[in-house]
Amino acid sequence: MIRLALLIWIAVFGTAQAEEVVAGLSQNRISITTNFDGSEILIFGAVKREAAIPDSGELGVIVTVSGPSEPVVVRKKARRLGIWVNAHAVEVDSAPSFYAVATSGDWFDVIRDVEDLRHKLSVARAIRSVGAPADVENAADFTSALIRIRQEADLYQTKIGAVELTEETLFNTSIALPANLTEGDYSTRFVLTRDGRVVDIYETVLFVQKVGLERFLYNLAHEQPLVYGLLSIFIAIAAGWGASAIFRYVRG
C-alpha cells in the first residue's frame, strides 16, 4: 500500500528537480551612515544537478534585487496661460524603490515573455499599475516616465549579459547600490532558466538600515515630528546666528 502511494506521488508530482540554484551574497546587510556614498554587492552561485548537463536548451541565469515597494504619484506638467502647472496625475499602485536585474545573455534568449509575465522579472513587469483616471490618455506613458527618471538616478538598472556563467555551472555578477537607497528589506532572486523556461528560483534578503546619526534623525522625524521640527528650527537659528557672529568678527 505504501509502495503504491509512493508511485502515485512520483507520477503526480514528479521527481526531484534536475537543476537547482545554490547562491549567496558577499554581504547581507548594508548600513547607511552620514557619509554613505553607495556600495556594491558581489553575487555568486552554482547550479546543482542530479544528473549530467542536458544536451538541449540553453541555460540562463537572471539575478534581481528589489527594494521596498510603495505607491507613487506621477504627474505631468502642461502649459496653462503661460505657466507650467501639474495637469494630470496617475498613481502607480506599487513600484520598487530600487530594482536591478542582470542576465547571463540577451533578454529574449534567457527568458520567454510569458515567463517574465508570470514571475515579473523585467523592470516594467516589476511595477504594478492597475488603472488610471478616465480623463488621462496614454496612462502607460506615466509608468515609462517613472522608469526613465529612476534609471537616470541609478535606482532602476538593467544589466544585460552582466552575469558571468562558466561551463553552465558557476555564475557571478555585481550590483551597484546608489547612495540614495531607501531603508528596508531588499528581495534578491536567483532565477535559473533552460530554453527560456524557469526551472528553479532561489530567494534571499539583503537588509538595508540606517545607523548612527541617520537612524536617530529618521526615528525622530517619524516618531516625534514636533520635536524634530523644533530642533530643525533651533539648529537653523543657531547656524544663522553663528554665521552672523563670525562675519561681524571678521569685519571688525
C-alpha positions in Angstrom: 0.0 0.0 0.0 2.8 2.4 0.9 4.7 1.4 -2.3 1.5 2.2 -4.4 1.1 5.6 -2.7 4.8 6.4 -3.4 4.4 5.5 -7.1 1.3 7.7 -7.3 3.2 10.6 -5.6 6.1 10.3 -8.1 3.7 10.1 -11.0 1.7 13.2 -9.9 4.5 15.5 -8.6 7.5 14.1 -10.4 11.0 13.5 -9.2 13.4 16.0 -7.7 14.5 18.9 -9.9 17.3 18.2 -12.3 18.8 21.6 -11.9 18.8 23.9 -8.8 20.3 27.2 -7.8 22.8 27.4 -4.9 23.7 31.1 -4.4 24.8 33.8 -2.0 25.8 37.5 -1.4 29.1 39.0 -0.4 27.2 40.8 2.3 23.6 40.5 3.5 23.5 43.8 5.4 24.1 47.4 4.2 24.5 50.2 6.9 23.5 53.7 5.8 25.6 56.3 7.7 26.0 60.1 7.3 28.9 59.5 4.8 27.3 56.6 2.9 28.0 57.1 -0.8 26.8 53.8 -2.2 28.0 50.3 -2.1 28.5 47.2 -4.3 27.4 43.6 -3.6 29.0 40.6 -5.2 26.6 37.9 -6.2 27.8 34.3 -6.8 26.4 30.9 -7.1 26.3 27.5 -8.8 23.9 25.1 -10.5 23.4 21.9 -8.5 22.5 18.8 -10.6 21.3 15.3 -10.0 22.4 14.2 -13.5 24.6 15.3 -16.4 24.1 18.7 -18.1 21.2 18.5 -20.5 22.1 18.5 -24.2 19.1 20.5 -25.4 18.1 24.1 -24.4 20.4 27.0 -23.4 21.0 27.6 -19.7 20.3 31.1 -18.5 20.7 32.9 -15.2 18.8 36.0 -14.1 19.5 37.9 -10.8 17.1 40.6 -9.5 17.5 42.9 -6.4 14.3 44.7 -5.4 13.8 47.3 -2.8 10.7 48.0 -0.8 7.6 48.8 -2.9 5.2 51.7 -2.4 2.6 53.7 -4.3 4.0 56.5 -6.4 2.1 59.5 -7.9 3.5 60.5 -11.3 2.5 64.0 -12.5 2.6 65.5 -16.0 3.1 69.2 -16.4 1.3 71.3 -19.1 1.5 75.0 -20.1 -1.6 77.0 -18.9 -1.8 80.7 -19.5 2.0 80.9 -19.9 2.6 79.0 -16.6 3.7 75.3 -16.2 1.3 73.5 -13.9 0.5 69.9 -13.0 -2.2 69.0 -15.5 -2.6 65.2 -14.9 -1.5 62.7 -12.3 -1.5 58.9 -12.3 -1.0 56.8 -9.1 1.2 53.8 -9.8 -0.1 51.2 -7.3 3.2 49.6 -6.4 6.8 50.4 -7.6 10.0 49.2 -6.0 12.2 52.0 -4.6 15.2 50.2 -6.2 15.3 47.5 -8.8 18.2 45.9 -10.6 18.1 42.9 -13.0 21.2 41.2 -14.5 21.2 38.4 -17.1 23.7 35.9 -18.4 22.7 36.6 -22.1 20.3 38.5 -24.3 17.0 39.0 -22.6 14.8 37.0 -25.0 17.4 34.3 -25.2 17.3 33.9 -21.4 13.6 34.3 -20.6 10.4 33.9 -22.6 7.9 36.7 -22.4 5.2 34.5 -20.8 7.7 33.5 -18.1 8.6 37.2 -17.5 4.9 37.9 -17.2 4.5 35.1 -14.6 7.5 35.9 -12.4 7.7 39.7 -13.1 11.5 39.9 -13.7 11.9 42.8 -16.0 11.8 46.4 -14.7 8.5 47.2 -16.4 6.8 44.0 -15.1 8.1 44.7 -11.5 5.9 47.8 -11.4 2.1 47.3 -10.8 -0.2 49.9 -12.2 -3.8 48.8 -12.3 -5.7 51.8 -13.6 -5.7 55.5 -14.3 -8.3 58.3 -14.3 -10.6 58.2 -17.3 -9.5 61.7 -18.4 -5.9 60.6 -18.8 -4.7 59.5 -22.2 -1.7 57.2 -22.6 -1.5 56.2 -19.0 1.3 53.8 -19.8 3.5 56.9 -20.5 3.4 57.8 -16.8 4.9 54.4 -15.9 7.5 54.8 -18.6 8.4 58.3 -17.2 8.8 56.8 -13.7 11.1 54.2 -15.1 13.2 56.8 -17.0 13.5 59.1 -14.0 14.7 56.3 -11.7 17.0 54.9 -14.4 18.7 58.3 -14.5 19.1 58.2 -10.7 20.6 54.6 -11.0 17.6 53.3 -9.0 16.5 51.1 -11.8 19.2 49.1 -13.6 19.0 46.5 -16.4 22.3 44.8 -17.0 22.1 42.5 -20.0 24.9 40.0 -20.1 26.4 41.1 -16.8 26.1 37.6 -15.2 29.3 35.6 -16.0 28.3 32.0 -16.5 31.2 29.4 -16.5 30.7 25.9 -18.0 26.9 26.1 -17.3 27.7 25.6 -13.6 29.3 28.6 -11.9 28.0 32.2 -12.1 28.8 35.6 -10.6 27.9 39.3 -11.1 27.8 42.5 -9.1 25.1 45.1 -8.4 26.0 48.7 -7.6 23.8 50.3 -4.9 23.5 54.1 -5.1 23.7 56.5 -2.2 20.0 57.4 -2.2 18.8 54.0 -1.0 15.5 53.5 0.8 15.7 51.7 4.1 14.2 48.2 4.2 14.4 44.6 3.1 15.7 44.1 -0.4 14.5 40.8 -2.0 17.2 39.1 -4.1 16.1 36.4 -6.6 18.3 34.0 -8.5 16.4 32.6 -11.4 17.6 29.6 -13.4 16.2 29.1 -16.9 16.5 26.4 -19.6 15.5 27.2 -23.1 13.7 30.4 -21.8 11.7 28.5 -19.2 12.1 29.0 -15.5 13.4 25.7 -13.9 14.3 27.0 -10.4 14.2 30.1 -8.2 16.2 30.8 -5.1 15.4 33.9 -2.9 17.3 35.6 -0.1 17.1 39.0 1.6 19.5 42.0 1.7 18.9 44.2 4.8 19.5 48.0 4.3 19.3 50.0 7.5 20.2 53.5 8.7 22.6 53.5 11.7 24.1 56.2 14.0 23.0 59.8 13.5 21.0 58.8 10.4 19.0 56.3 12.5 18.4 58.9 15.3 17.2 61.6 12.9 15.0 59.1 11.0 13.3 57.8 14.2 12.9 61.4 15.5 11.3 62.6 12.3 8.8 59.7 12.1 8.1 59.1 15.8 8.3 62.7 17.2 7.7 65.1 14.3 7.0 68.1 16.6 10.3 67.7 18.4 12.1 67.2 15.1 10.6 70.4 13.7 11.5 72.4 16.7 15.0 71.0 16.7 15.4 71.9 13.0 14.3 75.5 13.7 16.7 75.8 16.6 19.6 74.5 14.5 18.7 76.9 11.7 18.6 79.9 14.1 21.8 78.8 15.8 23.6 78.4 12.5 22.4 81.8 11.3 23.4 83.5 14.5 26.8 81.8 14.4 27.5 82.8 10.8 26.4 86.4 11.6 28.8 86.5 14.6 31.7 85.2 12.6 31.0 87.7 9.8 30.9 90.6 12.3 34.2 89.4 13.9 35.9 89.1 10.6 34.8 92.6 9.6 35.7 94.1 12.9 
